[in-house]
Amino acid sequence: MGEENIYSKSYSGFVLGSLCNNLDLYTDSRYPLDKEDFRPFTPHKTIFVCLSILAKQGVEKVEPKDIAEVLKKYPSEANQMKEEIGDYLKYIQDLIQLDNDKAYSFYYNEVRKRSLLREYRDNGYNISKFFNEDKDIESQNANLDKYSIEEIVDYFDQTQADIRSRYIIDEDTTVKKAGDGGEQILQHFAENPMMGLSFESKYLTTLWDGFRKQQLYIRSGDTSSGKSRSCVGDLANICANQIYDEEKKDFIDNPNGKGNKGLYIGCEMELNEECDPLFWAYVSGVESSKIMHHRTTTEEDKLVQKALEIVKESNIWLCDMPSFNIKKIEEMIKTFKARYDIDYVAFDYMLINTALVREFCENRGGKGAFRGDEVLLELSKNLKDIAKKYDVGILTATQTNAEIKDYRMRDYQVIRGGKAVADKATGGSISMPITKPELKLVEPYIEKFCRGFGKDGIKPNFVETVYKARFSEYPKECKVFSYYNLGNMRKKELFVTDKDFKWIDLPKTIVNIKE
């Protein structure tokens, strides 16, 4: 049987008659039509083509003579019309009489439904569920009436999806039934609790479940707020084999364990004169300015010398990459993963440079303008992908905008790149020197937890607002108040509040790896 089976002359005739009476329907976005919708019956196809020409001329209501006028330019089509339907002007007049504006939507959908099925069939799909061409037309038309266009499309989309799922596995897609393999997962948690290594901040370790592989952590701050030093401090805290304990007055084995391997990628600091001394400062507890200006005491000299030896023996690599882009970052991490099997990366820091912008524009075909937030979003997305691809934890930082000065605004809104950048992170925070209004708001807690303002007391000089903690059970936007010595990157954490400056009983978490 031919394709005319999947075609209704009556429904199509109603549509064409309605168009003749109101050609504005042709340009109505609710009712798109194409000559292929009328392909099975050539006279209908020819009438529709004539109507499309008249619509472009601005005609609103069509008479049979108007179509006859168009057909003067197409004599072969006119002759074919005469052969198939005889007096085509009378035929068109009869179509016009069929017009029923209220029913147009119904007739239109029936025409498009059959056109859709023909297209699926012509592309190799089995359409027998909706219209079996080997059965009588009347029963199949009745069957087709049970389905809408949306239901037909959904059916074939689902069929495609089912086939795809059996043969194609997307790299970034995993599907499973809830509970499958649950016993093994429980056993894995028993042997390997979902906790990474300790950050320098024990409160952050609690909120972020430690520094974990395959995760991205973003710590943001204003210019000269200690972003770079925080990156160094956290990497040293994880990777240095030993660290000086100020209470015990001696070097102790790193609770995070020995043998952790880390890579520091910097874009602004000289490795030998700026970066290396920061690692010595953290490990020894001696302030970096004393080291670099040679103002250390005899005892401090000994500590620094010991720290230098510890850093040498530890698995820490430094890389200077002032003109970075995503490709360069990935190649560097790929190389160090293959060569040294690194576990953790500190990337200092996410900023826009010429090489990054050039790469971004090239990936877009070199066309169109770009926004800074788009570039940073692409960078954060790729950093998260790299973390997963190479099984490393990545800690990075971003600049903030001017709104950071207002302590009431410290969430993802003040980050360069905004929420889109923050969305890619497992943990996100903003660190800033504490303001006078903030000190006033937490004065009761300073008295309670910091032994007051006396000569023996200590008060917070930094506050870190944690606006994202993906797996945390604690309130959003916790504020960690600490005394932060920028000189050696050591912190004395004092207390935590919620975003409204109400105290939270947040435990400190220390990960102790037993060799």
C-alpha positions as CSV (number, residue, x, y, z in Angstrom):
1,M,0.0,0.0,0.0
2,G,1.2,3.6,-0.8
3,E,1.9,6.5,1.5
4,E,-1.6,8.0,0.9
5,N,-2.8,5.6,3.5
6,I,-1.2,7.9,6.1
7,Y,-3.0,10.9,4.9
8,S,-6.5,12.3,5.3
9,K,-7.8,14.3,2.4
10,S,-10.7,15.5,4.5
11,Y,-8.6,16.8,7.4
12,S,-6.1,18.4,5.0
13,G,-9.0,19.9,3.0
14,F,-10.4,21.6,6.1
15,V,-6.9,23.1,6.8
16,L,-6.5,24.4,3.3
17,G,-10.1,25.9,3.4
18,S,-9.4,27.7,6.7
19,L,-6.1,29.1,5.3
20,C,-8.0,30.5,2.3
21,N,-10.4,32.3,4.6
22,N,-7.7,33.5,7.0
23,L,-4.2,33.5,5.5
24,D,-2.9,35.0,8.8
25,L,-3.0,31.4,10.0
26,Y,-0.1,30.7,7.7
27,T,2.3,32.9,9.7
28,D,0.8,32.0,13.1
29,S,3.7,30.5,15.1
30,R,1.3,28.1,16.8
31,Y,0.5,26.4,13.6
32,P,3.7,25.8,11.5
33,L,3.1,24.0,8.2
34,D,5.2,22.8,5.3
35,K,4.5,21.6,1.8
36,E,5.6,18.1,3.0
37,D,2.5,18.0,5.2
38,F,0.5,17.7,2.0
39,R,2.9,15.6,-0.1
40,P,0.8,12.5,-0.5
41,F,-1.9,14.3,-2.5
42,T,-0.3,16.5,-5.2
43,P,-3.3,18.9,-5.7
44,H,-3.2,19.7,-2.0
45,K,0.5,20.3,-2.1
46,T,0.1,22.6,-5.0
47,I,-2.7,24.6,-3.4
48,F,-0.6,25.0,-0.2
49,V,2.4,26.3,-2.2
50,C,0.2,28.8,-3.9
51,L,-1.1,29.9,-0.5
52,S,2.4,30.4,0.8
53,I,3.2,32.6,-2.2
54,L,0.1,34.7,-1.6
55,A,0.8,35.0,2.1
56,K,4.2,36.5,1.3
57,Q,2.4,39.0,-0.9
58,G,0.3,40.2,2.1
59,V,-3.0,38.6,1.0
60,E,-5.3,37.9,3.9
61,K,-8.3,36.2,2.3
62,V,-7.9,34.0,-0.8
63,E,-10.4,33.4,-3.6
64,P,-10.1,30.6,-6.2
65,K,-9.1,33.2,-8.8
66,D,-6.1,34.2,-6.7
67,I,-4.7,30.7,-6.9
68,A,-5.5,30.5,-10.6
69,E,-3.5,33.7,-11.1
70,V,-0.4,32.2,-9.3
71,L,-0.8,29.0,-11.4
72,K,-0.4,30.9,-14.6
73,K,3.3,30.9,-13.8
74,Y,3.3,27.2,-13.2
75,P,1.4,25.6,-16.2
76,S,2.6,22.0,-15.6
77,E,1.3,22.1,-12.0
78,A,-2.0,23.6,-13.2
79,N,-2.4,20.8,-15.8
80,Q,-1.7,18.1,-13.2
81,M,-4.4,19.7,-11.0
82,K,-6.9,19.4,-13.9
83,E,-5.9,15.8,-14.5
84,E,-6.4,14.7,-10.9
85,I,-9.4,16.7,-9.7
86,G,-10.9,18.3,-12.9
87,D,-12.3,21.8,-12.2
88,Y,-9.8,22.8,-9.6
89,L,-11.4,26.3,-9.1
90,K,-14.6,24.6,-8.0
91,Y,-12.6,22.2,-5.9
92,I,-11.0,25.1,-4.1
93,Q,-14.3,26.9,-3.6
94,D,-15.6,23.7,-2.0
95,L,-12.7,23.7,0.4
96,I,-13.4,27.3,1.4
97,Q,-16.9,26.2,2.3
98,L,-15.5,23.6,4.7
99,D,-13.9,26.3,6.8
100,N,-14.6,26.1,10.5
101,D,-12.4,28.4,12.5
102,K,-13.2,26.8,15.9
103,A,-12.1,23.4,14.6
104,Y,-8.9,24.5,12.9
105,S,-6.6,23.4,15.7
106,F,-8.1,19.9,15.6
107,Y,-7.7,19.5,11.9
108,Y,-4.2,21.0,11.9
109,N,-3.0,18.5,14.5
110,E,-4.5,15.6,12.6
111,V,-2.6,16.7,9.5
112,R,0.7,17.2,11.3
113,K,0.3,13.9,13.2
114,R,0.2,12.0,9.9
115,S,3.0,14.0,8.5
116,L,5.1,13.2,11.6
117,L,4.4,9.4,11.2
118,R,5.4,9.5,7.5
119,E,8.7,11.2,8.5
120,Y,9.4,8.6,11.1
121,R,8.6,5.8,8.7
122,D,10.8,7.3,5.9
123,N,13.6,7.4,8.4
124,G,13.3,3.7,9.1
125,Y,11.2,3.6,12.3
126,N,8.5,1.0,12.8
127,I,5.2,3.0,13.1
128,S,2.8,0.1,13.3
129,K,1.9,0.9,17.0
130,F,0.1,4.0,15.7
131,F,-0.7,3.2,12.0
132,N,-0.3,-0.3,10.4
133,E,-0.3,0.3,6.7
134,D,-1.2,-3.4,6.1
135,K,-4.5,-3.1,7.9
136,D,-7.7,-1.3,6.8
137,I,-7.4,2.5,6.8
138,E,-10.6,3.1,8.8
139,S,-9.4,1.0,11.8
140,Q,-5.9,2.6,11.7
141,N,-7.3,6.1,11.6
142,A,-9.4,5.3,14.6
143,N,-6.3,3.9,16.4
144,L,-4.3,7.0,15.5
145,D,-7.0,9.2,17.0
146,K,-6.0,7.9,20.4
147,Y,-2.6,9.5,20.4
148,S,-1.4,13.1,20.4
149,I,1.7,14.4,18.6
150,E,3.5,14.7,21.9
151,E,2.8,11.1,22.8
152,I,4.1,9.9,19.4
153,V,7.3,11.9,19.7
154,D,7.8,10.7,23.4
155,Y,7.4,7.1,22.3
156,F,10.1,7.3,19.7
157,D,12.4,9.3,21.9
158,Q,12.1,6.6,24.6
159,T,12.8,3.9,22.0
160,Q,15.9,5.8,21.0
161,A,17.0,6.3,24.6
162,D,16.4,2.5,25.4
163,I,18.6,1.5,22.4
164,R,21.3,4.1,23.3
165,S,21.4,2.9,26.9
166,R,22.1,-0.7,25.8
167,Y,25.1,0.3,23.6
168,I,26.4,3.7,24.6
169,I,27.9,4.6,28.0
170,D,28.4,8.3,28.4
171,E,31.7,9.1,30.2
172,D,30.0,11.5,32.6
173,T,26.8,9.5,33.2
174,T,26.2,6.7,35.6
175,V,22.9,4.9,36.1
176,K,22.0,2.3,38.7
177,K,19.1,1.1,40.7
178,A,19.0,2.3,44.2
179,G,20.4,-0.3,46.6
180,D,22.3,-2.3,44.0
181,G,25.7,-3.2,45.4
182,G,24.8,-1.6,48.7
183,E,26.6,-4.3,50.8
184,Q,29.9,-3.6,49.0
185,I,29.4,0.2,49.5
186,L,28.7,-0.3,53.2
187,Q,31.9,-2.4,53.5
188,H,33.8,0.3,51.6
189,F,32.6,3.0,54.1
190,A,33.6,0.7,57.0
191,E,37.1,0.4,55.6
192,N,37.4,3.8,54.0
193,P,35.2,6.4,55.7
194,M,34.1,9.3,53.4
195,M,36.7,11.7,55.0
196,G,39.7,13.2,53.3
197,L,42.8,14.6,55.0
198,S,42.8,17.5,57.4
199,F,42.8,21.0,56.2
200,E,44.8,23.5,58.3
201,S,41.4,24.5,59.6
202,K,39.9,21.7,61.7
203,Y,36.5,23.4,61.4
204,L,36.7,23.3,57.6
205,T,37.7,19.6,57.8
206,T,34.4,19.0,59.6
207,L,32.3,21.1,57.2
208,W,34.0,19.8,54.0
209,D,34.7,16.2,55.1
210,G,38.3,16.9,54.7
211,F,40.4,17.4,51.6
212,R,39.2,14.6,49.3
213,K,40.4,13.4,46.0
214,Q,38.3,14.1,42.9
215,Q,36.9,17.2,44.6
216,L,37.3,21.0,44.0
217,Y,37.6,23.5,46.8
218,I,37.4,27.2,46.2
219,R,38.6,29.7,48.9
220,S,38.1,33.4,47.9
221,G,39.3,36.7,49.2
222,D,40.2,40.2,48.5
223,T,43.6,41.4,47.4
224,S,46.3,40.7,50.0
225,S,43.9,38.7,52.2
226,G,46.1,35.6,52.3
227,K,44.7,33.5,49.4
228,S,48.1,32.3,48.3
229,R,49.3,31.7,51.8
230,S,46.2,29.6,52.6
231,C,46.9,27.4,49.5
232,V,50.5,26.9,50.6
233,G,49.5,26.3,54.3
234,D,46.9,23.6,53.4
235,L,49.2,21.8,50.9
236,A,52.1,21.8,53.5
237,N,49.7,20.6,56.2
238,I,48.9,17.6,54.0
239,C,52.2,16.8,52.4
240,A,55.0,17.7,54.8
241,N,56.2,14.6,56.6
242,Q,56.7,16.5,59.9
243,I,55.4,19.7,61.4
244,Y,56.6,21.8,64.3
245,D,54.3,21.5,67.3
246,E,54.3,24.8,69.2
247,E,52.9,23.2,72.4
248,K,55.3,20.2,72.4
249,K,58.2,22.4,71.2
250,D,59.3,19.8,68.8
251,F,58.7,18.4,65.4
252,I,56.0,15.7,65.2
253,D,54.9,13.3,62.5
254,N,52.2,14.8,60.4
255,P,48.8,13.5,61.6
256,N,47.8,13.4,57.9
257,G,50.4,10.7,57.4
258,K,53.7,10.6,55.5
259,G,54.1,10.2,51.8
260,N,51.2,12.4,50.6
261,K,52.1,13.9,47.3
262,G,51.2,17.4,46.3
263,L,51.7,19.9,43.5
264,Y,51.6,23.7,43.9
265,I,50.9,25.6,40.7
266,G,51.4,29.4,41.2
267,C,50.9,32.2,38.8
268,E,52.2,35.2,40.7
269,M,55.0,34.2,43.1
270,E,58.7,33.5,42.5
271,L,59.2,29.9,43.5
272,N,62.7,30.3,45.0
273,E,62.4,33.6,46.8
274,E,58.7,33.7,47.7
275,C,57.0,30.3,47.5
276,D,59.7,28.0,49.0
277,P,60.2,30.1,52.2
278,L,56.4,29.9,52.8
279,F,56.6,26.1,53.1
280,W,59.5,26.4,55.5
281,A,57.6,29.0,57.5
282,Y,54.5,26.7,57.9
283,V,56.5,23.6,58.8
284,S,58.8,25.5,61.3
285,G,56.2,27.9,62.7
286,V,58.8,30.8,62.0
287,E,57.3,33.7,60.2
288,S,58.3,34.0,56.5
289,S,59.3,37.7,56.8
290,K,61.9,36.7,59.5
291,I,63.3,34.0,57.2
292,M,63.5,36.2,54.0
293,H,64.9,39.2,55.9
294,H,67.3,37.0,57.9
295,R,65.9,38.3,61.2
296,T,65.7,34.9,62.9
297,T,67.1,34.0,66.3
298,T,69.6,31.2,66.8
299,E,66.8,28.9,67.9
300,E,64.6,29.9,64.9
301,D,67.5,29.2,62.6
302,K,67.6,25.7,63.8
303,L,63.9,25.3,63.2
304,V,64.1,26.7,59.7
305,Q,67.0,24.4,58.8
306,K,65.1,21.4,60.1
307,A,62.0,22.6,58.2
308,L,64.0,22.9,55.0
309,E,65.2,19.3,55.3
310,I,61.6,18.1,56.0
311,V,60.3,19.9,52.9
312,K,63.1,18.4,50.8
313,E,62.2,14.9,52.0
314,S,58.5,15.5,51.5
315,N,56.7,14.9,48.2
316,I,56.0,18.5,47.3
317,W,56.6,20.0,43.8
318,L,56.3,23.6,42.8
319,C,55.4,24.9,39.4
320,D,55.4,28.5,38.2
321,M,52.8,29.1,35.4
322,P,52.1,32.8,35.0
323,S,50.6,32.5,31.5
324,F,48.3,29.5,32.2
325,N,45.3,28.1,30.3
326,I,43.2,25.0,30.9
327,K,45.3,22.9,28.5
328,K,48.5,23.8,30.3
329,I,47.1,23.1,33.7
330,E,45.8,19.7,32.6
331,E,49.1,18.8,30.9
332,M,51.0,19.7,34.1
333,I,48.7,17.7,36.4
334,K,48.7,14.8,33.9
335,T,52.5,14.8,33.8
336,F,53.0,14.9,37.6
337,K,50.3,12.2,38.1
338,A,52.0,9.9,35.7
339,R,55.5,10.6,36.9
340,Y,55.0,11.0,40.7
341,D,51.4,9.8,41.3
342,I,50.4,13.1,43.0
343,D,47.3,13.2,45.1
344,Y,46.6,16.9,45.8
345,V,47.0,20.1,43.9
346,A,46.9,23.7,45.1
347,F,46.3,26.0,42.1
348,D,47.0,29.6,43.0
349,Y,44.7,31.1,41.6
350,M,41.7,31.5,39.3
351,L,42.2,34.7,37.4
352,I,41.7,35.9,33.8
353,N,44.8,36.2,31.7
354,T,45.5,36.6,27.9
355,A,46.3,32.9,27.4
356,L,43.1,31.8,29.1
357,V,41.0,34.2,27.1
358,R,42.6,33.2,23.8
359,E,41.9,29.6,24.6
360,F,38.3,30.4,25.5
361,C,37.7,32.3,22.2
362,E,39.4,29.6,20.1
363,N,37.1,26.9,21.7
364,R,34.2,29.1,20.6
365,G,35.4,29.3,17.1
366,G,37.1,32.7,17.5
367,K,33.7,34.4,17.2
368,G,31.8,36.8,19.4
369,A,32.6,38.8,22.5
370,F,33.1,37.2,25.9
371,R,32.4,38.0,29.5
372,G,34.9,37.5,32.3
373,D,32.5,35.3,34.3
374,E,32.1,33.0,31.3
375,V,35.9,32.4,31.2
376,L,36.1,31.7,34.9
377,L,33.1,29.4,34.7
378,E,34.8,27.4,32.0
379,L,38.0,27.3,34.1
380,S,36.1,26.0,37.2
381,K,34.2,23.4,35.2
382,N,37.5,22.1,33.7
383,L,39.3,22.1,37.1
384,K,36.5,19.9,38.5
385,D,36.7,17.6,35.5
386,I,40.5,17.4,35.8
387,A,40.2,16.5,39.5
388,K,37.9,13.5,38.6
389,K,39.9,12.5,35.6
390,Y,43.3,12.3,37.4
391,D,42.0,11.3,40.8
392,V,43.4,14.4,42.6
393,G,41.9,16.9,45.0
394,I,42.2,20.5,43.8
395,L,42.3,23.5,46.1
396,T,42.1,26.9,44.4
397,A,41.2,30.5,45.1
398,T,39.4,33.4,43.4
399,Q,39.4,37.1,43.7
400,T,36.3,38.9,45.0
401,N,34.5,42.0,43.9
402,A,34.1,45.3,45.8
403,E,31.0,44.0,47.7
404,I,33.3,41.9,49.8
405,K,33.9,45.0,52.0
406,D,30.3,44.6,53.3
407,Y,30.5,41.7,55.8
408,R,26.7,41.1,55.2
409,M,27.4,40.2,51.6
410,R,29.9,37.4,51.9
411,D,28.6,34.6,49.9
412,Y,29.0,33.4,46.3
413,Q,27.7,36.8,45.1
414,V,31.0,38.5,45.8
415,I,33.1,35.9,43.9
416,R,34.5,36.9,40.5
417,G,32.4,34.7,38.3
418,G,29.6,34.4,40.8
419,K,27.3,31.4,41.6
420,A,28.2,29.6,38.4
421,V,31.8,29.3,39.4
422,A,30.9,28.3,43.0
423,D,28.5,25.6,41.7
424,K,31.4,23.4,40.6
425,A,33.0,23.3,44.0
426,T,32.5,20.7,46.7
427,G,33.4,23.4,49.3
428,G,33.5,27.1,49.0
429,S,34.5,29.9,51.4
430,I,35.4,33.5,51.6
431,S,38.2,34.6,54.0
432,M,38.7,38.2,55.1
433,P,40.2,40.2,58.0
434,I,37.5,40.8,60.6
435,T,35.7,44.1,60.6
436,K,34.9,46.2,63.7
437,P,31.1,45.6,63.3
438,E,31.8,41.8,63.2
439,L,34.0,42.1,66.3
440,K,31.1,43.9,68.1
441,L,28.6,41.2,67.1
442,V,30.7,38.4,68.4
443,E,32.0,40.1,71.5
444,P,30.1,37.7,73.9
445,Y,31.9,34.7,72.3
446,I,35.3,36.4,72.5
447,E,34.7,36.8,76.2
448,K,33.6,33.2,76.6
449,F,36.0,31.3,74.3
450,C,39.1,33.6,74.0
451,R,39.7,34.5,77.6
452,G,38.5,38.0,77.0
453,F,40.5,41.0,75.8
454,G,43.1,40.9,78.5
455,K,46.9,40.5,78.0
456,D,46.6,36.7,78.1
457,G,43.6,36.7,75.8
458,I,43.4,36.4,72.0
459,K,40.8,37.7,69.7
460,P,39.9,36.8,66.1
461,N,41.5,38.7,63.3
462,F,40.0,36.7,60.4
463,V,36.6,35.3,59.6
464,E,36.0,32.6,57.0
465,T,32.5,32.4,55.7
466,V,31.7,28.9,54.4
467,Y,28.9,29.4,51.9
468,K,29.1,25.9,50.4
469,A,29.6,22.5,52.0
470,R,28.1,19.9,49.7
471,F,27.9,17.0,52.1
472,S,27.6,18.9,55.4
473,E,24.8,18.5,57.9
474,Y,25.6,21.9,59.5
475,P,23.9,25.2,58.7
476,K,24.7,27.0,55.5
477,E,27.0,30.0,55.7
478,C,28.9,29.1,58.8
479,K,31.4,31.7,59.9
480,V,34.7,30.4,61.3
481,F,36.5,33.0,63.5
482,S,40.2,32.5,64.0
483,Y,43.5,34.2,64.9
484,Y,45.4,33.8,61.6
485,N,49.2,34.4,61.6
486,L,49.8,35.3,57.9
487,G,53.5,35.1,58.6
488,N,53.6,31.3,59.1
489,M,50.1,30.4,57.9
490,R,49.2,28.9,61.3
491,K,45.7,29.3,62.6
492,K,44.2,29.3,66.1
493,E,40.6,28.6,65.5
494,L,38.3,30.1,68.2
495,F,34.6,29.6,67.5
496,V,31.9,29.3,64.8
497,T,28.6,31.1,64.2
498,D,25.8,30.9,61.7
499,K,25.2,33.6,59.2
500,D,23.4,35.7,61.8
501,F,26.3,35.5,64.2
502,K,24.7,33.0,66.5
503,W,27.1,30.5,68.1
504,I,27.2,27.0,66.7
505,D,28.6,24.0,68.6
506,L,30.7,22.8,65.7
507,P,33.2,20.0,66.5
508,K,36.8,20.1,65.2
509,T,37.9,17.2,63.1
510,I,41.5,16.0,63.1
511,V,42.3,13.2,60.7
512,N,45.0,11.0,62.1
513,I,46.5,8.6,59.6
514,K,48.2,5.6,61.3
515,E,51.1,4.3,59.1
